[in-house]
């Protein structure tokens, strides 16, 4: 018999499992509801889940996994053209949605299940379906589509289990932990880590609905021990906690704060730690890879890094130079390449794209640029496509310039890009959202030049009211 993905549902207890703004379920209630729905889903090819941050979404995902039906999470804010592509590519034959959810046209031709049957929640639980094979697909999660139409990354049950177990080792994650977050449920961070993570451990999830100081403080006061967030969450939280010492003290009673999906600035690291006494740990992953590296709960935090590779995961830095045999030395930039048990099994319907994403010797090329620190942690400096700037013969990572800019008190947000230049090849341009009275461009250029090598200083500063971001809070540099 295969090792169960969610073992706590085989002999469910009355311990809390899921708490959302629209309801809560114990493990016994979740097992009943999910088993009931799994029976209705049995035999389906794939199931689309309209992934609102609600209890029906979480129960629907668990039910589909019980039935051995791959889940295709759908971002409720997806554009219609992109949704048409996802539906055509994944070809789900049913959709799960909360009963009151209005679905867009590309989903209306699918049969629809109500998410879960509330009237059955209190009934006795029948035996769950037989556990599918470890190599059976669990999810088809679509990329953000920054370089073309979104591609569906297929993840097996074994990949999900291996990744969550490795994170349990790194974060000392047990059944005694209660996780609090307000992440969307259509992607790896909020769904795989944020819903399946607690359930695999036998712990519980408290989805906050929204991320603010008062709500988070109340969640920790009622038992939350771990917090997941993205940098935008922590930036806003730092602002709120500066004026709310009681909330800061309450949040400080959690044991672990984790940030991911983008880099957390050194400034916000310091602000959160000053307010709560807790250092935020960062982790790094992609849609195709799940989580690759993470700062350990028992290690001293190292702002600006995303920790060491997870147990069983290998990470290497390939040369950025034209010479493929050129070594990557300490503190030098390299292309991040990875392999391990948590990687996807391929892009759905795209063997060409799957092959193109791997090196000839089988490593997945992430497209990110990184360097190793003296502690053995990985520091990311940007994306190959948008954050590696080649200027005057130098290779420059945009991330370190952005962090330098954010150290200036008059800068709220910053994004650095390379712009074609007849003399330099590319010139460094900084797009800045000022905090209060804008500093002068010369002030910011001199500020960066004092912190970093002269060739890394911006040649131009552009002031804007806001940076374009996607639903995960990542800056969309192609729009700059």
Secondary structure, DSSP 8 states (H G I E B T S, - for coil): ----SSGGGTT--SSEEEEETTEEEEHHHHHHHHHHHHHHHTT-SEEEEE--SSHHHHHHHHHHHHHT-EEEEE-TT--HHHHHHHHHHH--SEEE--TT----GGGTTSEEE-S--GGGTTS----------TTSEEEEEE---TTSS--EEEEEHHHHHHHHHHHHHHHT--TT-EEEE---SSSIIIIIIIIIHHHHHT-EEEE-SS--HHHHHHHHHTT--EEEE-HHHHHHHHHHHTT-HHHHHHHTTSSEEEE-SS---HHHHHHHHHHHS--EEEEEEETTTEEEEE--TTS---TT---EE-TT-EEEEE--SS-TT----TT--EEEEEESTTS-SEETT-HHHHHHTB-TTS-EEEEEEEEE-TTS-EEEEEETTTTEEEETTEEEEHHHHHHHHHTSTTEEEEEEEEEEETTTEEEEEEEEEESSS---HHHHHHHHHHHS-GGGS-SEEEE-S---B-TTS-B-GGG-
